[in-house]
Amino acid sequence: MNRKSVIGVSAQFNVTGLSDSMPPEVVSFSFSPDTVDAGSSNRQISIAVRLRDDRSGLADAGYDQYGRPLYYTCAYGAFRSPSGRQVLPIGFGVYHRTNGDSLDGTYTNGADLLQFCEPGIWSLDYFYAVDAVGNRALFYNGQLLARGFPVNLTGTGLGDTNTPLLTGFSLAPTNINTTYSPQSIQVTAHVTDDLSGFGFLPSNGGRAGFVSANFVSPSGRQLSGLTLQPPFQTPVVLLDSTLTNTLTLPRYSEPGLWLLRSVVIMDNAVNQRPLDLAAVRALGLPVSFTVEEFPPLRLAISGGIAYVSRPANAIGFKLQTSADCSNPAAWSDVSARPLEFGEEIVLASPVEAGPRLYRLIK
């Protein structure tokens, strides 16, 4: 029995009237030129596709989580390089319809084959179209070829097919504590490349190489990651670059040893080198940081004296007190001499008038 039915909530509804259950049709597909030399700069190809649907029409509108209209809503696909490592995405939305309507329309758009892209034959890997009610048509290379559509784009000229290298990686600091506030770690990566490099170039559509790094908590339930890129203000190709960014862990992050889960390095020609924990460790580079956990404090008051205790095995901590936790400058060290009783360290301090707060810092 459906769980929602048990609690008295309707778990179904009926749809009546006319329906659309047929996917859209790709009537024609073409692009030009079919041979480009991207050895000296980006080269654009122009793509035209005619799409037809029987009732609901091609998807004309779609919005992301922020309410902004999606750019590619009705059709998209991708050319893949000879090695399969580089991809040229293509896409179409209502903004690209140059003739007809959502039931039968022609869409045109351009796509840039990036400078230093891999030379050879790039094949149209797949093409996907969707109508307004979600019926989908997906065609792979062989199906597109069987329909008589052109699927091969030839790239010539000097190409970059080598993946970039990670030659340095560091974290600072490697010990943080998020008990009271978020904490930041500066992540630095040193990377090298042979040809396309890293850098924000106006001719590259604002795209650039990058390094991404992801870390996982001891239990595997929490993840934190970041992307390192060259500064926007430096529109030059960097073949040997040191990239930095800040990784911020929120307050109350899981304590313990956080390990590097993966690193991905990508150059301007979209060559990618993925590295897992073992691969980075094999390079002799640091792969972890520690989120410390403050030991518990216990408070007892007797005879006008406040006894604050903590575990004796918590080394390197000192006790502070304040009457106002909203003022960082109001905290001061407790000057009383600590006493050790078994597995506890106890600090005794006279009880003062008004509220009093205690904390441990390291």
C-alpha positions as CSV (number, residue, x, y, z in Angstrom):
1,M,0.0,0.0,0.0
2,N,1.2,3.5,-0.8
3,R,2.5,5.2,2.3
4,K,0.7,8.5,1.4
5,S,-2.6,6.6,1.2
6,V,-2.1,5.3,4.7
7,I,-1.8,8.9,6.1
8,G,-4.8,10.1,4.2
9,V,-2.9,12.1,1.5
10,S,-3.9,11.5,-2.2
11,A,-1.0,9.9,-4.0
12,Q,-2.3,10.2,-7.5
13,F,-4.1,12.5,-10.0
14,N,-5.7,12.1,-13.4
15,V,-4.8,13.9,-16.6
16,T,-7.5,14.2,-19.3
17,G,-7.7,15.9,-22.7
18,L,-5.3,16.0,-25.5
19,S,-1.8,14.8,-24.9
20,D,1.6,14.9,-26.5
21,S,3.6,11.7,-26.2
22,M,5.8,12.0,-29.3
23,P,9.4,13.3,-29.2
24,P,10.4,16.2,-31.4
25,E,11.9,15.4,-34.9
26,V,15.3,16.6,-36.2
27,V,14.4,17.5,-39.8
28,S,17.8,18.8,-40.9
29,F,21.2,19.5,-39.4
30,S,24.2,21.3,-41.0
31,F,27.3,23.3,-40.1
32,S,30.0,25.3,-41.9
33,P,32.9,25.3,-42.4
34,D,33.6,21.7,-42.1
35,T,37.4,22.2,-41.9
36,V,39.0,24.8,-39.6
37,D,42.5,25.8,-38.6
38,A,42.6,26.8,-35.0
39,G,46.4,26.8,-34.6
40,S,46.6,30.6,-34.4
41,S,43.3,31.6,-32.8
42,N,39.7,30.4,-32.1
43,R,37.6,29.5,-35.1
44,Q,33.8,29.7,-35.1
45,I,31.6,27.2,-36.9
46,S,28.0,28.1,-37.7
47,I,25.4,25.5,-37.0
48,A,21.8,25.3,-38.2
49,V,19.1,22.8,-37.3
50,R,15.5,22.5,-38.2
51,L,13.3,21.0,-35.4
52,R,9.7,20.0,-35.6
53,D,7.1,18.8,-33.0
54,D,3.6,17.5,-33.4
55,R,1.7,19.3,-30.6
56,S,3.3,20.9,-27.6
57,G,6.2,22.5,-29.6
58,L,9.9,22.7,-28.8
59,A,10.8,23.8,-25.3
60,D,10.8,27.6,-25.5
61,A,11.3,28.4,-21.8
62,G,13.2,27.1,-18.9
63,Y,14.6,28.7,-15.7
64,D,17.4,27.9,-13.4
65,Q,17.2,28.0,-9.6
66,Y,17.6,31.8,-9.6
67,G,14.7,32.4,-12.0
68,R,17.0,33.3,-14.9
69,P,16.0,32.0,-18.4
70,L,18.1,29.1,-19.5
71,Y,20.1,29.6,-22.7
72,Y,19.8,26.2,-24.2
73,T,16.3,24.8,-23.7
74,C,15.3,22.8,-26.7
75,A,18.4,21.1,-28.2
76,Y,22.0,20.5,-27.6
77,G,24.8,18.2,-28.5
78,A,28.6,17.9,-28.7
79,F,31.5,17.2,-31.0
80,R,34.3,15.1,-29.6
81,S,37.9,15.2,-30.6
82,P,39.8,12.2,-32.1
83,S,41.2,11.2,-28.7
84,G,37.9,11.8,-27.0
85,R,39.5,14.1,-24.4
86,Q,38.3,17.4,-25.9
87,V,34.6,18.4,-26.4
88,L,32.9,21.2,-28.4
89,P,29.4,21.8,-27.0
90,I,26.6,23.1,-29.2
91,G,23.1,24.2,-28.1
92,F,19.9,26.0,-29.1
93,G,17.1,27.8,-27.3
94,V,14.3,30.1,-28.3
95,Y,16.8,32.9,-28.7
96,H,18.4,31.1,-31.6
97,R,15.2,30.5,-33.6
98,T,15.6,32.4,-36.9
99,N,12.6,31.1,-38.8
100,G,9.3,29.4,-38.1
101,D,7.8,28.7,-34.6
102,S,8.0,26.2,-31.8
103,L,6.2,23.5,-33.9
104,D,8.5,23.9,-36.9
105,G,11.4,26.2,-36.7
106,T,15.0,26.7,-37.8
107,Y,17.6,27.5,-35.1
108,T,21.1,28.8,-35.8
109,N,24.0,29.3,-33.4
110,G,27.8,29.4,-33.4
111,A,30.4,27.4,-31.5
112,D,34.1,28.2,-31.1
113,L,36.7,25.6,-31.7
114,L,39.4,26.8,-29.3
115,Q,42.9,27.7,-30.3
116,F,45.3,24.8,-30.0
117,C,42.5,22.3,-30.1
118,E,43.3,18.7,-31.1
119,P,43.8,18.4,-34.8
120,G,42.0,15.6,-36.7
121,I,38.4,14.6,-37.2
122,W,35.9,15.7,-34.6
123,S,32.7,13.6,-34.6
124,L,29.3,14.7,-33.5
125,D,28.9,12.5,-30.5
126,Y,25.2,13.0,-29.9
127,F,22.3,15.4,-30.4
128,Y,19.4,15.8,-28.1
129,A,16.1,17.6,-28.5
130,V,13.2,18.1,-26.1
131,D,9.6,19.5,-26.4
132,A,7.6,21.6,-24.0
133,V,6.2,18.6,-22.1
134,G,9.5,16.8,-21.8
135,N,9.4,14.3,-24.6
136,R,13.0,13.7,-25.6
137,A,14.8,12.6,-28.8
138,L,18.4,11.4,-28.4
139,F,20.5,10.5,-31.4
140,Y,24.1,9.2,-31.3
141,N,26.7,9.4,-33.9
142,G,25.7,6.3,-35.9
143,Q,22.0,7.3,-35.9
144,L,22.8,10.8,-37.1
145,L,25.0,9.4,-39.9
146,A,22.2,7.0,-40.9
147,R,19.9,9.9,-41.3
148,G,22.3,11.6,-43.7
149,F,23.4,14.4,-41.4
150,P,27.0,15.6,-41.5
151,V,28.9,14.4,-38.4
152,N,32.6,15.1,-39.0
153,L,34.4,18.4,-38.4
154,T,38.1,18.5,-39.3
155,G,40.5,20.5,-37.2
156,T,44.0,21.4,-38.6
157,G,47.0,23.4,-37.5
158,L,49.1,23.3,-34.3
159,G,47.2,21.5,-31.6
160,D,47.7,20.8,-27.9
161,T,46.9,17.3,-26.9
162,N,49.1,17.0,-23.8
163,T,47.5,17.2,-20.4
164,P,48.9,19.8,-17.9
165,L,51.1,18.7,-14.9
166,L,50.7,19.3,-11.2
167,T,54.2,20.1,-9.8
168,G,53.3,21.6,-6.5
169,F,50.4,21.6,-4.0
170,S,50.2,23.1,-0.5
171,L,47.7,23.9,2.3
172,A,48.1,26.5,5.0
173,P,47.3,26.2,7.8
174,T,46.9,22.4,8.1
175,N,45.2,22.6,11.5
176,I,42.0,24.6,12.1
177,N,39.1,24.6,14.6
178,T,35.5,25.5,13.5
179,T,33.9,25.4,16.9
180,Y,33.3,29.1,17.1
181,S,33.5,30.3,13.5
182,P,34.2,29.3,9.9
183,Q,37.9,28.8,9.1
184,S,39.9,29.3,6.0
185,I,42.8,27.4,4.4
186,Q,44.9,28.8,1.6
187,V,45.3,26.3,-1.2
188,T,48.2,26.8,-3.6
189,A,48.9,24.7,-6.8
190,H,51.8,25.0,-9.1
191,V,51.0,23.8,-12.6
192,T,52.8,23.6,-15.9
193,D,51.6,23.1,-19.5
194,D,53.4,22.8,-22.9
195,L,51.3,24.9,-25.3
196,S,47.8,26.3,-24.5
197,G,48.6,27.0,-20.9
198,F,46.4,28.9,-18.4
199,G,45.0,32.4,-18.5
200,F,41.9,34.5,-19.3
201,L,42.1,35.5,-22.9
202,P,39.5,37.8,-24.6
203,S,39.8,35.6,-27.7
204,N,39.0,32.6,-25.7
205,G,35.6,33.7,-24.7
206,G,36.6,34.3,-21.1
207,R,37.5,30.6,-20.6
208,A,40.7,29.6,-18.9
209,G,42.5,26.6,-17.5
210,F,42.0,25.8,-13.9
211,V,42.7,23.5,-11.0
212,S,39.9,22.1,-8.9
213,A,40.4,20.3,-5.6
214,N,37.9,18.5,-3.4
215,F,38.3,17.3,0.2
216,V,36.2,14.8,2.2
217,S,35.6,14.6,5.9
218,P,36.6,11.5,8.0
219,S,33.1,10.0,7.8
220,G,32.7,10.8,4.1
221,R,29.5,12.7,4.7
222,Q,30.9,16.2,4.3
223,L,32.6,17.6,1.2
224,S,34.4,20.9,0.6
225,G,36.0,22.1,-2.7
226,L,37.3,25.0,-4.6
227,T,38.6,26.1,-8.0
228,L,42.0,27.9,-8.6
229,Q,42.3,30.1,-11.7
230,P,44.6,32.8,-13.0
231,P,43.4,36.4,-12.1
232,F,41.1,38.0,-14.6
233,Q,43.3,41.1,-14.8
234,T,46.1,39.1,-16.4
235,P,45.1,38.3,-20.0
236,V,48.2,36.3,-20.9
237,V,49.0,32.6,-21.4
238,L,50.8,31.1,-18.4
239,L,52.7,27.9,-19.1
240,D,54.2,27.8,-15.6
241,S,51.8,29.2,-13.1
242,T,51.2,29.3,-9.3
243,L,47.5,29.5,-8.6
244,T,45.9,30.2,-5.2
245,N,42.5,30.4,-3.6
246,T,40.9,30.1,-0.2
247,L,39.0,27.0,1.0
248,T,36.5,28.0,3.7
249,L,35.0,25.4,6.1
250,P,31.8,26.4,7.8
251,R,31.3,26.5,11.5
252,Y,30.8,23.0,13.1
253,S,32.5,21.2,10.3
254,E,33.2,17.5,11.2
255,P,36.4,17.2,13.3
256,G,39.2,14.9,12.3
257,L,41.5,14.3,9.3
258,W,40.1,15.6,6.0
259,L,41.6,14.0,2.9
260,L,42.0,15.2,-0.6
261,R,39.4,13.4,-2.7
262,S,40.4,14.5,-6.2
263,V,42.3,17.1,-8.2
264,V,41.5,18.0,-11.8
265,I,43.8,20.2,-13.9
266,M,42.6,21.6,-17.2
267,D,44.5,23.8,-19.7
268,N,43.1,26.4,-22.2
269,A,42.7,23.6,-24.8
270,V,40.4,21.7,-22.4
271,N,43.0,18.9,-21.8
272,Q,42.2,17.5,-18.4
273,R,44.3,15.5,-16.0
274,P,42.3,14.0,-13.1
275,L,44.3,12.9,-10.0
276,D,43.0,10.9,-7.1
277,L,44.3,10.8,-3.5
278,A,46.9,8.1,-4.3
279,A,48.2,9.9,-7.4
280,V,48.8,13.2,-5.5
281,R,50.3,11.3,-2.6
282,A,52.7,9.5,-5.0
283,L,53.9,13.0,-6.1
284,G,55.0,13.6,-2.5
285,L,52.5,16.4,-2.1
286,P,50.4,17.1,1.0
287,V,46.9,15.6,0.9
288,S,45.2,16.4,4.2
289,F,44.3,18.9,6.9
290,T,42.9,18.5,10.4
291,V,39.8,20.0,11.9
292,E,40.4,20.0,15.6
293,E,37.7,19.4,18.2
294,F,37.8,21.4,21.5
295,P,37.5,19.2,24.6
296,P,34.4,19.6,26.7
297,L,34.3,22.0,29.6
298,R,32.5,21.3,32.8
299,L,31.5,23.9,35.3
300,A,30.7,23.6,39.0
301,I,30.2,26.4,41.6
302,S,30.8,25.9,45.3
303,G,31.5,28.4,48.1
304,G,31.8,31.4,45.7
305,I,34.3,29.6,43.6
306,A,33.8,28.5,39.9
307,Y,35.5,25.2,39.1
308,V,36.1,24.7,35.4
309,S,37.4,21.3,34.3
310,R,38.6,19.7,31.1
311,P,40.2,16.3,30.2
312,A,43.8,16.1,31.2
313,N,44.8,14.6,27.8
314,A,43.7,17.9,26.0
315,I,47.2,19.5,25.6
316,G,47.9,23.0,24.5
317,F,44.6,24.7,25.5
318,K,44.1,27.6,27.8
319,L,41.0,28.9,29.6
320,Q,39.6,32.3,28.9
321,T,36.7,34.2,30.5
322,S,34.5,37.1,29.5
323,A,31.3,38.9,30.5
324,D,30.5,39.8,26.9
325,C,31.0,37.1,24.2
326,S,29.9,39.6,21.5
327,N,33.1,41.6,22.0
328,P,36.2,39.6,20.9
329,A,38.5,42.0,22.9
330,A,36.6,41.2,26.1
331,W,38.1,37.7,26.5
332,S,41.0,37.4,28.9
333,D,43.1,34.5,30.2
334,V,42.1,33.0,33.6
335,S,45.2,33.4,35.7
336,A,44.4,30.8,38.3
337,R,46.9,27.9,38.5
338,P,45.4,24.6,37.1
339,L,45.3,21.5,39.3
340,E,45.2,18.0,38.1
341,F,42.8,15.5,39.6
342,G,43.0,12.1,38.0
343,E,41.9,12.5,34.4
344,E,40.7,16.0,34.8
345,I,42.5,19.4,34.9
346,V,40.6,21.9,37.1
347,L,40.9,25.7,37.2
348,A,39.4,27.5,40.1
349,S,38.2,31.1,39.8
350,P,36.3,33.4,42.1
351,V,32.7,33.9,41.0
352,E,32.1,37.5,39.9
353,A,28.9,39.5,39.8
354,G,26.8,39.2,36.7
355,P,27.0,36.5,33.9
356,R,30.4,35.0,33.2
357,L,31.4,33.0,30.1
358,Y,34.3,30.5,29.7
359,R,36.0,29.1,26.7
360,L,39.1,27.1,25.7
361,I,41.4,28.4,23.0
362,K,44.5,26.9,21.4
